[in-house]
Amino acid sequence: MSQPVGAQSGGCTPRIVSLTAMSEGINLADPSFEPTDEQLMGLSRRAFAGVAAAHSAALARLRTEIAAARDEVLRTLESQGRRNVT
């Protein structure tokens, strides 16, 4: 029988453990494991920690690519003497 997460090895006296330290004891593949709300919140925070920054970076790259493509099209139209777009 395994000890509860946060229990000391010499007994069942609970101790405060950071979520980072507890993550080593988390086995989401174990169907009998029931994470606490705190563990689930910590896992979701870590899982999605970089999403906002990645989204902003991707959006900035996309805007740069669109601006470059627009400039190229406008140059092409201008060289053909057909630039009617502002």
PDB file of N, CA, C and O in Angstrom:
ATOM      1  N   MET A   1       0.846  -1.176   0.000  1.00  0.00           N
ATOM      2  CA  MET A   1       0.000   0.000   0.000  1.00  0.00           C
ATOM      3  C   MET A   1       0.888   1.234   0.000  1.00  0.00           C
ATOM      4  O   MET A   1       1.841   1.312   0.775  1.00  0.00           O
ATOM      5  N   SER A   2       0.587   2.195  -0.857  1.00  0.00           N
ATOM      6  CA  SER A   2       1.429   3.380  -0.961  1.00  0.00           C
ATOM      7  C   SER A   2       0.989   4.436   0.039  1.00  0.00           C
ATOM      8  O   SER A   2      -0.158   4.468   0.485  1.00  0.00           O
ATOM      9  N   GLN A   3       1.950   5.309   0.380  1.00  0.00           N
ATOM     10  CA  GLN A   3       1.663   6.395   1.311  1.00  0.00           C
ATOM     11  C   GLN A   3       0.963   7.536   0.602  1.00  0.00           C
ATOM     12  O   GLN A   3       1.152   7.725  -0.600  1.00  0.00           O
ATOM     13  N   PRO A   4       0.163   8.295   1.321  1.00  0.00           N
ATOM     14  CA  PRO A   4      -0.467   9.459   0.715  1.00  0.00           C
ATOM     15  C   PRO A   4       0.587  10.492   0.325  1.00  0.00           C
ATOM     16  O   PRO A   4       1.629  10.602   0.972  1.00  0.00           O
ATOM     17  N   VAL A   5       0.309  11.246  -0.732  1.00  0.00           N
ATOM     18  CA  VAL A   5       1.228  12.292  -1.152  1.00  0.00           C
ATOM     19  C   VAL A   5       1.366  13.281  -0.016  1.00  0.00           C
ATOM     20  O   VAL A   5       0.371  13.736   0.548  1.00  0.00           O
ATOM     21  N   GLY A   6       2.617  13.618   0.323  1.00  0.00           N
ATOM     22  CA  GLY A   6       2.868  14.571   1.393  1.00  0.00           C
ATOM     23  C   GLY A   6       3.123  13.896   2.726  1.00  0.00           C
ATOM     24  O   GLY A   6       3.476  14.577   3.690  1.00  0.00           O
ATOM     25  N   ALA A   7       2.958  12.578   2.820  1.00  0.00           N
ATOM     26  CA  ALA A   7       3.217  11.888   4.078  1.00  0.00           C
ATOM     27  C   ALA A   7       4.706  11.635   4.221  1.00  0.00           C
ATOM     28  O   ALA A   7       5.394  11.332   3.246  1.00  0.00           O
ATOM     29  N   GLN A   8       5.200  11.764   5.454  1.00  0.00           N
ATOM     30  CA  GLN A   8       6.609  11.506   5.697  1.00  0.00           C
ATOM     31  C   GLN A   8       6.841  10.005   5.700  1.00  0.00           C
ATOM     32  O   GLN A   8       5.939   9.223   5.998  1.00  0.00           O
ATOM     33  N   SER A   9       8.055   9.618   5.366  1.00  0.00           N
ATOM     34  CA  SER A   9       8.346   8.195   5.235  1.00  0.00           C
ATOM     35  C   SER A   9       8.267   7.444   6.552  1.00  0.00           C
ATOM     36  O   SER A   9       8.070   6.229   6.545  1.00  0.00           O
ATOM     37  N   GLY A  10       8.413   8.122   7.679  1.00  0.00           N
ATOM     38  CA  GLY A  10       8.389   7.443   8.963  1.00  0.00           C
ATOM     39  C   GLY A  10       7.000   7.293   9.545  1.00  0.00           C
ATOM     40  O   GLY A  10       6.855   6.626  10.570  1.00  0.00           O
ATOM     41  N   GLY A  11       5.988   7.865   8.960  1.00  0.00           N
ATOM     42  CA  GLY A  11       4.641   7.786   9.513  1.00  0.00           C
ATOM     43  C   GLY A  11       3.664   8.486   8.596  1.00  0.00           C
ATOM     44  O   GLY A  11       3.948   8.725   7.423  1.00  0.00           O
ATOM     45  N   CYS A  12       2.519   8.808   9.142  1.00  0.00           N
ATOM     46  CA  CYS A  12       1.486   9.456   8.336  1.00  0.00           C
ATOM     47  C   CYS A  12       1.282  10.908   8.724  1.00  0.00           C
ATOM     48  O   CYS A  12       0.205  11.461   8.500  1.00  0.00           O
ATOM     49  N   THR A  13       2.303  11.538   9.306  1.00  0.00           N
ATOM     50  CA  THR A  13       2.193  12.943   9.666  1.00  0.00           C
ATOM     51  C   THR A  13       2.273  13.775   8.393  1.00  0.00           C
ATOM     52  O   THR A  13       3.291  13.746   7.701  1.00  0.00           O
ATOM     53  N   PRO A  14       1.217  14.514   8.074  1.00  0.00           N
ATOM     54  CA  PRO A  14       1.241  15.298   6.842  1.00  0.00           C
ATOM     55  C   PRO A  14       2.241  16.444   6.931  1.00  0.00           C
ATOM     56  O   PRO A  14       2.500  16.971   8.013  1.00  0.00           O
ATOM     57  N   ARG A  15       2.783  16.815   5.819  1.00  0.00           N
ATOM     58  CA  ARG A  15       3.690  17.951   5.741  1.00  0.00           C
ATOM     59  C   ARG A  15       3.320  18.772   4.522  1.00  0.00           C
ATOM     60  O   ARG A  15       2.685  18.265   3.598  1.00  0.00           O
ATOM     61  N   ILE A  16       3.708  20.020   4.514  1.00  0.00           N
ATOM     62  CA  ILE A  16       3.420  20.895   3.384  1.00  0.00           C
ATOM     63  C   ILE A  16       4.464  20.633   2.309  1.00  0.00           C
ATOM     64  O   ILE A  16       5.667  20.684   2.567  1.00  0.00           O
ATOM     65  N   VAL A  17       3.994  20.357   1.119  1.00  0.00           N
ATOM     66  CA  VAL A  17       4.869  20.064  -0.006  1.00  0.00           C
ATOM     67  C   VAL A  17       4.471  20.972  -1.154  1.00  0.00           C
ATOM     68  O   VAL A  17       3.285  21.156  -1.430  1.00  0.00           O
ATOM     69  N   SER A  18       5.465  21.539  -1.821  1.00  0.00           N
ATOM     70  CA  SER A  18       5.138  22.398  -2.958  1.00  0.00           C
ATOM     71  C   SER A  18       4.596  21.546  -4.096  1.00  0.00           C
ATOM     72  O   SER A  18       4.862  20.346  -4.175  1.00  0.00           O
ATOM     73  N   LEU A  19       3.833  22.184  -4.973  1.00  0.00           N
ATOM     74  CA  LEU A  19       3.257  21.458  -6.102  1.00  0.00           C
ATOM     75  C   LEU A  19       4.345  20.899  -7.002  1.00  0.00           C
ATOM     76  O   LEU A  19       4.184  19.822  -7.576  1.00  0.00           O
ATOM     77  N   THR A  20       5.451  21.621  -7.131  1.00  0.00           N
ATOM     78  CA  THR A  20       6.558  21.143  -7.954  1.00  0.00           C
ATOM     79  C   THR A  20       7.093  19.826  -7.399  1.00  0.00           C
ATOM     80  O   THR A  20       7.342  18.886  -8.154  1.00  0.00           O
ATOM     81  N   ALA A  21       7.268  19.757  -6.092  1.00  0.00           N
ATOM     82  CA  ALA A  21       7.767  18.529  -5.476  1.00  0.00           C
ATOM     83  C   ALA A  21       6.731  17.415  -5.598  1.00  0.00           C
ATOM     84  O   ALA A  21       7.088  16.252  -5.787  1.00  0.00           O
ATOM     85  N   MET A  22       5.456  17.763  -5.490  1.00  0.00           N
ATOM     86  CA  MET A  22       4.411  16.756  -5.570  1.00  0.00           C
ATOM     87  C   MET A  22       4.259  16.201  -6.971  1.00  0.00           C
ATOM     88  O   MET A  22       3.791  15.076  -7.144  1.00  0.00           O
ATOM     89  N   SER A  23       4.645  16.970  -7.971  1.00  0.00           N
ATOM     90  CA  SER A  23       4.433  16.514  -9.343  1.00  0.00           C
ATOM     91  C   SER A  23       5.186  15.223  -9.628  1.00  0.00           C
ATOM     92  O   SER A  23       4.804  14.465 -10.519  1.00  0.00           O
ATOM     93  N   GLU A  24       6.248  14.971  -8.880  1.00  0.00           N
ATOM     94  CA  GLU A  24       6.972  13.714  -9.072  1.00  0.00           C
ATOM     95  C   GLU A  24       6.133  12.527  -8.618  1.00  0.00           C
ATOM     96  O   GLU A  24       6.296  11.425  -9.143  1.00  0.00           O
ATOM     97  N   GLY A  25       5.231  12.731  -7.647  1.00  0.00           N
ATOM     98  CA  GLY A  25       4.392  11.660  -7.150  1.00  0.00           C
ATOM     99  C   GLY A  25       3.071  11.530  -7.885  1.00  0.00           C
ATOM    100  O   GLY A  25       2.281  10.633  -7.592  1.00  0.00           O
ATOM    101  N   ILE A  26       2.824  12.417  -8.836  1.00  0.00           N
ATOM    102  CA  ILE A  26       1.570  12.389  -9.582  1.00  0.00           C
ATOM    103  C   ILE A  26       1.698  11.417 -10.750  1.00  0.00           C
ATOM    104  O   ILE A  26       2.597  11.544 -11.581  1.00  0.00           O
ATOM    105  N   ASN A  27       0.799  10.456 -10.801  1.00  0.00           N
ATOM    106  CA  ASN A  27       0.780   9.504 -11.897  1.00  0.00           C
ATOM    107  C   ASN A  27      -0.612   9.534 -12.508  1.00  0.00           C
ATOM    108  O   ASN A  27      -1.508   8.821 -12.055  1.00  0.00           O
ATOM    109  N   LEU A  28      -0.794  10.350 -13.526  1.00  0.00           N
ATOM    110  CA  LEU A  28      -2.109  10.498 -14.140  1.00  0.00           C
ATOM    111  C   LEU A  28      -2.539   9.251 -14.910  1.00  0.00           C
ATOM    112  O   LEU A  28      -3.709   9.117 -15.266  1.00  0.00           O
ATOM    113  N   ALA A  29      -1.610   8.348 -15.166  1.00  0.00           N
ATOM    114  CA  ALA A  29      -1.954   7.099 -15.847  1.00  0.00           C
ATOM    115  C   ALA A  29      -2.544   6.075 -14.876  1.00  0.00           C
ATOM    116  O   ALA A  29      -3.113   5.072 -15.306  1.00  0.00           O
ATOM    117  N   ASP A  30      -2.413   6.318 -13.580  1.00  0.00           N
ATOM    118  CA  ASP A  30      -2.935   5.401 -12.564  1.00  0.00           C
ATOM    119  C   ASP A  30      -4.422   5.703 -12.350  1.00  0.00           C
ATOM    120  O   ASP A  30      -4.761   6.778 -11.855  1.00  0.00           O
ATOM    121  N   PRO A  31      -5.313   4.774 -12.715  1.00  0.00           N
ATOM    122  CA  PRO A  31      -6.749   5.033 -12.590  1.00  0.00           C
ATOM    123  C   PRO A  31      -7.211   5.227 -11.143  1.00  0.00           C
ATOM    124  O   PRO A  31      -8.287   5.779 -10.912  1.00  0.00           O
ATOM    125  N   SER A  32      -6.426   4.789 -10.185  1.00  0.00           N
ATOM    126  CA  SER A  32      -6.833   4.954  -8.786  1.00  0.00           C
ATOM    127  C   SER A  32      -6.362   6.286  -8.202  1.00  0.00           C
ATOM    128  O   SER A  32      -6.742   6.638  -7.085  1.00  0.00           O
ATOM    129  N   PHE A  33      -5.540   7.030  -8.945  1.00  0.00           N
ATOM    130  CA  PHE A  33      -5.037   8.327  -8.469  1.00  0.00           C
ATOM    131  C   PHE A  33      -6.126   9.381  -8.586  1.00  0.00           C
ATOM    132  O   PHE A  33      -6.714   9.562  -9.652  1.00  0.00           O
ATOM    133  N   GLU A  34      -6.386  10.062  -7.504  1.00  0.00           N
ATOM    134  CA  GLU A  34      -7.374  11.135  -7.499  1.00  0.00           C
ATOM    135  C   GLU A  34      -6.679  12.430  -7.073  1.00  0.00           C
ATOM    136  O   GLU A  34      -6.463  12.652  -5.881  1.00  0.00           O
ATOM    137  N   PRO A  35      -6.330  13.281  -8.033  1.00  0.00           N
ATOM    138  CA  PRO A  35      -5.633  14.517  -7.680  1.00  0.00           C
ATOM    139  C   PRO A  35      -6.553  15.485  -6.938  1.00  0.00           C
ATOM    140  O   PRO A  35      -7.768  15.491  -7.132  1.00  0.00           O
ATOM    141  N   THR A  36      -5.946  16.292  -6.093  1.00  0.00           N
ATOM    142  CA  THR A  36      -6.708  17.311  -5.375  1.00  0.00           C
ATOM    143  C   THR A  36      -6.999  18.468  -6.325  1.00  0.00           C
ATOM    144  O   THR A  36      -6.405  18.566  -7.399  1.00  0.00           O
ATOM    145  N   ASP A  37      -7.902  19.328  -5.928  1.00  0.00           N
ATOM    146  CA  ASP A  37      -8.202  20.510  -6.730  1.00  0.00           C
ATOM    147  C   ASP A  37      -6.942  21.353  -6.922  1.00  0.00           C
ATOM    148  O   ASP A  37      -6.697  21.878  -8.008  1.00  0.00           O
ATOM    149  N   GLU A  38      -6.154  21.478  -5.868  1.00  0.00           N
ATOM    150  CA  GLU A  38      -4.909  22.254  -5.946  1.00  0.00           C
ATOM    151  C   GLU A  38      -3.942  21.646  -6.968  1.00  0.00           C
ATOM    152  O   GLU A  38      -3.310  22.368  -7.739  1.00  0.00           O
ATOM    153  N   GLN A  39      -3.838  20.333  -6.966  1.00  0.00           N
ATOM    154  CA  GLN A  39      -2.963  19.670  -7.932  1.00  0.00           C
ATOM    155  C   GLN A  39      -3.465  19.886  -9.361  1.00  0.00           C
ATOM    156  O   GLN A  39      -2.671  20.152 -10.264  1.00  0.00           O
ATOM    157  N   LEU A  40      -4.768  19.774  -9.566  1.00  0.00           N
ATOM    158  CA  LEU A  40      -5.332  19.984 -10.901  1.00  0.00           C
ATOM    159  C   LEU A  40      -5.118  21.422 -11.374  1.00  0.00           C
ATOM    160  O   LEU A  40      -4.781  21.651 -12.536  1.00  0.00           O
ATOM    161  N   MET A  41      -5.312  22.385 -10.480  1.00  0.00           N
ATOM    162  CA  MET A  41      -5.088  23.779 -10.857  1.00  0.00           C
ATOM    163  C   MET A  41      -3.617  24.015 -11.204  1.00  0.00           C
ATOM    164  O   MET A  41      -3.302  24.713 -12.167  1.00  0.00           O
ATOM    165  N   GLY A  42      -2.732  23.431 -10.418  1.00  0.00           N
ATOM    166  CA  GLY A  42      -1.302  23.572 -10.691  1.00  0.00           C
ATOM    167  C   GLY A  42      -0.904  22.925 -12.005  1.00  0.00           C
ATOM    168  O   GLY A  42      -0.121  23.486 -12.771  1.00  0.00           O
ATOM    169  N   LEU A  43      -1.445  21.743 -12.263  1.00  0.00           N
ATOM    170  CA  LEU A  43      -1.153  21.056 -13.522  1.00  0.00           C
ATOM    171  C   LEU A  43      -1.648  21.863 -14.716  1.00  0.00           C
ATOM    172  O   LEU A  43      -0.944  21.989 -15.718  1.00  0.00           O
ATOM    173  N   SER A  44      -2.862  22.410 -14.610  1.00  0.00           N
ATOM    174  CA  SER A  44      -3.395  23.185 -15.734  1.00  0.00           C
ATOM    175  C   SER A  44      -2.630  24.487 -15.917  1.00  0.00           C
ATOM    176  O   SER A  44      -2.421  24.921 -17.050  1.00  0.00           O
ATOM    177  N   ARG A  45      -2.206  25.122 -14.818  1.00  0.00           N
ATOM    178  CA  ARG A  45      -1.390  26.339 -14.941  1.00  0.00           C
ATOM    179  C   ARG A  45      -0.087  26.046 -15.670  1.00  0.00           C
ATOM    180  O   ARG A  45       0.323  26.793 -16.560  1.00  0.00           O
ATOM    181  N   ARG A  46       0.561  24.946 -15.282  1.00  0.00           N
ATOM    182  CA  ARG A  46       1.837  24.594 -15.928  1.00  0.00           C
ATOM    183  C   ARG A  46       1.614  24.169 -17.375  1.00  0.00           C
ATOM    184  O   ARG A  46       2.421  24.490 -18.246  1.00  0.00           O
ATOM    185  N   ALA A  47       0.524  23.450 -17.636  1.00  0.00           N
ATOM    186  CA  ALA A  47       0.264  22.962 -18.990  1.00  0.00           C
ATOM    187  C   ALA A  47       0.016  24.103 -19.967  1.00  0.00           C
ATOM    188  O   ALA A  47       0.404  24.021 -21.133  1.00  0.00           O
ATOM    189  N   PHE A  48      -0.624  25.162 -19.499  1.00  0.00           N
ATOM    190  CA  PHE A  48      -0.982  26.266 -20.389  1.00  0.00           C
ATOM    191  C   PHE A  48      -0.170  27.526 -20.135  1.00  0.00           C
ATOM    192  O   PHE A  48      -0.539  28.603 -20.605  1.00  0.00           O
ATOM    193  N   ALA A  49       0.924  27.410 -19.403  1.00  0.00           N
ATOM    194  CA  ALA A  49       1.727  28.575 -19.017  1.00  0.00           C
ATOM    195  C   ALA A  49       2.242  29.366 -20.215  1.00  0.00           C
ATOM    196  O   ALA A  49       2.281  30.595 -20.157  1.00  0.00           O
ATOM    197  N   GLY A  50       2.633  28.711 -21.278  1.00  0.00           N
ATOM    198  CA  GLY A  50       3.219  29.417 -22.402  1.00  0.00           C
ATOM    199  C   GLY A  50       2.256  29.731 -23.538  1.00  0.00           C
ATOM    200  O   GLY A  50       2.667  30.268 -24.566  1.00  0.00           O
ATOM    201  N   VAL A  51       0.981  29.402 -23.364  1.00  0.00           N
ATOM    202  CA  VAL A  51       0.025  29.558 -24.457  1.00  0.00           C
ATOM    203  C   VAL A  51      -0.158  31.016 -24.866  1.00  0.00           C
ATOM    204  O   VAL A  51      -0.131  31.321 -26.059  1.00  0.00           O
ATOM    205  N   ALA A  52      -0.341  31.913 -23.919  1.00  0.00           N
ATOM    206  CA  ALA A  52      -0.577  33.323 -24.250  1.00  0.00           C
ATOM    207  C   ALA A  52       0.619  33.921 -24.989  1.00  0.00           C
ATOM    208  O   ALA A  52       0.451  34.630 -25.981  1.00  0.00           O
ATOM    209  N   ALA A  53       1.819  33.634 -24.505  1.00  0.00           N
ATOM    210  CA  ALA A  53       3.019  34.164 -25.160  1.00  0.00           C
ATOM    211  C   ALA A  53       3.192  33.570 -26.555  1.00  0.00           C
ATOM    212  O   ALA A  53       3.552  34.284 -27.491  1.00  0.00           O
ATOM    213  N   ALA A  54       2.939  32.277 -26.700  1.00  0.00           N
ATOM    214  CA  ALA A  54       3.057  31.628 -28.012  1.00  0.00           C
ATOM    215  C   ALA A  54       2.026  32.191 -28.987  1.00  0.00           C
ATOM    216  O   ALA A  54       2.325  32.390 -30.165  1.00  0.00           O
ATOM    217  N   HIS A  55       0.830  32.444 -28.505  1.00  0.00           N
ATOM    218  CA  HIS A  55      -0.219  33.018 -29.353  1.00  0.00           C
ATOM    219  C   HIS A  55       0.184  34.417 -29.810  1.00  0.00           C
ATOM    220  O   HIS A  55       0.053  34.745 -30.989  1.00  0.00           O
ATOM    221  N   SER A  56       0.668  35.235 -28.896  1.00  0.00           N
ATOM    222  CA  SER A  56       1.102  36.593 -29.253  1.00  0.00           C
ATOM    223  C   SER A  56       2.232  36.564 -30.268  1.00  0.00           C
ATOM    224  O   SER A  56       2.241  37.351 -31.215  1.00  0.00           O
ATOM    225  N   ALA A  57       3.185  35.660 -30.077  1.00  0.00           N
ATOM    226  CA  ALA A  57       4.315  35.556 -31.006  1.00  0.00           C
ATOM    227  C   ALA A  57       3.836  35.098 -32.387  1.00  0.00           C
ATOM    228  O   ALA A  57       4.280  35.631 -33.404  1.00  0.00           O
ATOM    229  N   ALA A  58       2.939  34.119 -32.425  1.00  0.00           N
ATOM    230  CA  ALA A  58       2.418  33.627 -33.704  1.00  0.00           C
ATOM    231  C   ALA A  58       1.633  34.723 -34.420  1.00  0.00           C
ATOM    232  O   ALA A  58       1.738  34.873 -35.637  1.00  0.00           O
ATOM    233  N   LEU A  59       0.857  35.480 -33.673  1.00  0.00           N
ATOM    234  CA  LEU A  59       0.084  36.562 -34.259  1.00  0.00           C
ATOM    235  C   LEU A  59       1.002  37.651 -34.820  1.00  0.00           C
ATOM    236  O   LEU A  59       0.739  38.191 -35.894  1.00  0.00           O
ATOM    237  N   ALA A  60       2.066  37.970 -34.103  1.00  0.00           N
ATOM    238  CA  ALA A  60       3.028  38.966 -34.588  1.00  0.00           C
ATOM    239  C   ALA A  60       3.705  38.483 -35.873  1.00  0.00           C
ATOM    240  O   ALA A  60       3.883  39.258 -36.813  1.00  0.00           O
ATOM    241  N   ARG A  61       4.085  37.191 -35.913  1.00  0.00           N
ATOM    242  CA  ARG A  61       4.700  36.633 -37.128  1.00  0.00           C
ATOM    243  C   ARG A  61       3.724  36.692 -38.299  1.00  0.00           C
ATOM    244  O   ARG A  61       4.109  37.050 -39.412  1.00  0.00           O
ATOM    245  N   LEU A  62       2.473  36.345 -38.053  1.00  0.00           N
ATOM    246  CA  LEU A  62       1.458  36.360 -39.100  1.00  0.00           C
ATOM    247  C   LEU A  62       1.254  37.777 -39.644  1.00  0.00           C
ATOM    248  O   LEU A  62       1.160  37.978 -40.854  1.00  0.00           O
ATOM    249  N   ARG A  63       1.187  38.747 -38.744  1.00  0.00           N
ATOM    250  CA  ARG A  63       1.024  40.136 -39.180  1.00  0.00           C
ATOM    251  C   ARG A  63       2.218  40.597 -40.017  1.00  0.00           C
ATOM    252  O   ARG A  63       2.048  41.319 -40.999  1.00  0.00           O
ATOM    253  N   THR A  64       3.414  40.183 -39.632  1.00  0.00           N
ATOM    254  CA  THR A  64       4.619  40.532 -40.389  1.00  0.00           C
ATOM    255  C   THR A  64       4.582  39.898 -41.773  1.00  0.00           C
ATOM    256  O   THR A  64       4.912  40.549 -42.765  1.00  0.00           O
ATOM    257  N   GLU A  65       4.181  38.630 -41.845  1.00  0.00           N
ATOM    258  CA  GLU A  65       4.086  37.932 -43.137  1.00  0.00           C
ATOM    259  C   GLU A  65       3.028  38.576 -44.037  1.00  0.00           C
ATOM    260  O   GLU A  65       3.235  38.718 -45.242  1.00  0.00           O
ATOM    261  N   ILE A  66       1.904  38.961 -43.450  1.00  0.00           N
ATOM    262  CA  ILE A  66       0.840  39.599 -44.234  1.00  0.00           C
ATOM    263  C   ILE A  66       1.320  40.945 -44.774  1.00  0.00           C
ATOM    264  O   ILE A  66       1.078  41.268 -45.937  1.00  0.00           O
ATOM    265  N   ALA A  67       1.991  41.724 -43.944  1.00  0.00           N
ATOM    266  CA  ALA A  67       2.498  43.026 -44.381  1.00  0.00           C
ATOM    267  C   ALA A  67       3.511  42.863 -45.509  1.00  0.00           C
ATOM    268  O   ALA A  67       3.496  43.628 -46.473  1.00  0.00           O
ATOM    269  N   ALA A  68       4.394  41.864 -45.393  1.00  0.00           N
ATOM    270  CA  ALA A  68       5.389  41.615 -46.437  1.00  0.00           C
ATOM    271  C   ALA A  68       4.719  41.179 -47.736  1.00  0.00           C
ATOM    272  O   ALA A  68       5.100  41.636 -48.814  1.00  0.00           O
ATOM    273  N   ALA A  69       3.730  40.306 -47.642  1.00  0.00           N
ATOM    274  CA  ALA A  69       3.011  39.842 -48.835  1.00  0.00           C
ATOM    275  C   ALA A  69       2.264  41.004 -49.487  1.00  0.00           C
ATOM    276  O   ALA A  69       2.250  41.131 -50.711  1.00  0.00           O
ATOM    277  N   ARG A  70       1.648  41.846 -48.668  1.00  0.00           N
ATOM    278  CA  ARG A  70       0.924  43.008 -49.208  1.00  0.00           C
ATOM    279  C   ARG A  70       1.885  43.944 -49.941  1.00  0.00           C
ATOM    280  O   ARG A  70       1.595  44.406 -51.045  1.00  0.00           O
ATOM    281  N   ASP A  71       3.031  44.218 -49.315  1.00  0.00           N
ATOM    282  CA  ASP A  71       4.029  45.077 -49.957  1.00  0.00           C
ATOM    283  C   ASP A  71       4.489  44.497 -51.292  1.00  0.00           C
ATOM    284  O   ASP A  71       4.652  45.224 -52.272  1.00  0.00           O
ATOM    285  N   GLU A  72       4.698  43.183 -51.320  1.00  0.00           N
ATOM    286  CA  GLU A  72       5.136  42.527 -52.556  1.00  0.00           C
ATOM    287  C   GLU A  72       4.079  42.654 -53.655  1.00  0.00           C
ATOM    288  O   GLU A  72       4.411  42.949 -54.803  1.00  0.00           O
ATOM    289  N   VAL A  73       2.826  42.434 -53.311  1.00  0.00           N
ATOM    290  CA  VAL A  73       1.740  42.548 -54.288  1.00  0.00           C
ATOM    291  C   VAL A  73       1.630  43.985 -54.792  1.00  0.00           C
ATOM    292  O   VAL A  73       1.469  44.214 -55.991  1.00  0.00           O
ATOM    293  N   LEU A  74       1.716  44.946 -53.882  1.00  0.00           N
ATOM    294  CA  LEU A  74       1.636  46.350 -54.296  1.00  0.00           C
ATOM    295  C   LEU A  74       2.795  46.731 -55.208  1.00  0.00           C
ATOM    296  O   LEU A  74       2.606  47.475 -56.170  1.00  0.00           O
ATOM    297  N   ARG A  75       3.982  46.233 -54.918  1.00  0.00           N
ATOM    298  CA  ARG A  75       5.146  46.495 -55.795  1.00  0.00           C
ATOM    299  C   ARG A  75       4.926  45.889 -57.174  1.00  0.00           C
ATOM    300  O   ARG A  75       5.236  46.508 -58.192  1.00  0.00           O
ATOM    301  N   THR A  76       4.391  44.676 -57.199  1.00  0.00           N
ATOM    302  CA  THR A  76       4.114  44.005 -58.477  1.00  0.00           C
ATOM    303  C   THR A  76       3.083  44.796 -59.276  1.00  0.00           C
ATOM    304  O   THR A  76       3.262  45.026 -60.472  1.00  0.00           O
ATOM    305  N   LEU A  77       2.016  45.205 -58.623  1.00  0.00           N
ATOM    306  CA  LEU A  77       0.986  45.990 -59.313  1.00  0.00           C
ATOM    307  C   LEU A  77       1.543  47.327 -59.803  1.00  0.00           C
ATOM    308  O   LEU A  77       1.214  47.782 -60.899  1.00  0.00           O
ATOM    309  N   GLU A  78       2.377  47.940 -58.993  1.00  0.00           N
ATOM    310  CA  GLU A  78       2.977  49.215 -59.367  1.00  0.00           C
ATOM    311  C   GLU A  78       3.895  49.060 -60.582  1.00  0.00           C
ATOM    312  O   GLU A  78       3.906  49.908 -61.475  1.00  0.00           O
ATOM    313  N   SER A  79       4.653  47.982 -60.606  1.00  0.00           N
ATOM    314  CA  SER A  79       5.565  47.756 -61.727  1.00  0.00           C
ATOM    315  C   SER A  79       4.808  47.455 -63.015  1.00  0.00           C
ATOM    316  O   SER A  79       5.323  47.676 -64.111  1.00  0.00           O
ATOM    317  N   GLN A  80       3.589  46.953 -62.880  1.00  0.00           N
ATOM    318  CA  GLN A  80       2.750  46.678 -64.043  1.00  0.00           C
ATOM    319  C   GLN A  80       1.868  47.879 -64.388  1.00  0.00           C
ATOM    320  O   GLN A  80       1.109  47.838 -65.357  1.00  0.00           O
ATOM    321  N   GLY A  81       1.971  48.940 -63.598  1.00  0.00           N
ATOM    322  CA  GLY A  81       1.195  50.131 -63.833  1.00  0.00           C
ATOM    323  C   GLY A  81      -0.280  49.980 -63.546  1.00  0.00           C
ATOM    324  O   GLY A  81      -1.112  50.700 -64.099  1.00  0.00           O
ATOM    325  N   ARG A  82      -0.601  49.029 -62.667  1.00  0.00           N
ATOM    326  CA  ARG A  82      -2.015  48.769 -62.369  1.00  0.00           C
ATOM    327  C   ARG A  82      -2.367  49.033 -60.919  1.00  0.00           C
ATOM    328  O   ARG A  82      -3.319  48.446 -60.404  1.00  0.00           O
ATOM    329  N   ARG A  83      -1.642  49.883 -60.261  1.00  0.00           N
ATOM    330  CA  ARG A  83      -1.895  50.091 -58.834  1.00  0.00           C
ATOM    331  C   ARG A  83      -3.061  51.059 -58.649  1.00  0.00           C
ATOM    332  O   ARG A  83      -2.915  52.264 -58.856  1.00  0.00           O
ATOM    333  N   ASN A  84      -4.204  50.531 -58.262  1.00  0.00           N
ATOM    334  CA  ASN A  84      -5.380  51.322 -57.948  1.00  0.00           C
ATOM    335  C   ASN A  84      -5.762  51.159 -56.492  1.00  0.00           C
ATOM    336  O   ASN A  84      -6.769  51.709 -56.045  1.00  0.00           O
ATOM    337  N   VAL A  85      -4.966  50.408 -55.751  1.00  0.00           N
ATOM    338  CA  VAL A  85      -5.251  50.083 -54.364  1.00  0.00           C
ATOM    339  C   VAL A  85      -4.436  50.985 -53.460  1.00  0.00           C
ATOM    340  O   VAL A  85      -3.266  51.248 -53.738  1.00  0.00           O
ATOM    341  N   THR A  86      -5.026  51.453 -52.403  1.00  0.00           N
ATOM    342  CA  THR A  86      -4.276  52.274 -51.440  1.00  0.00           C
ATOM    343  C   THR A  86      -4.018  51.529 -50.193  1.00  0.00           C
ATOM    344  O   THR A  86      -3.400  52.063 -49.272  1.00  0.00           O
TER     345      THR A  86
END
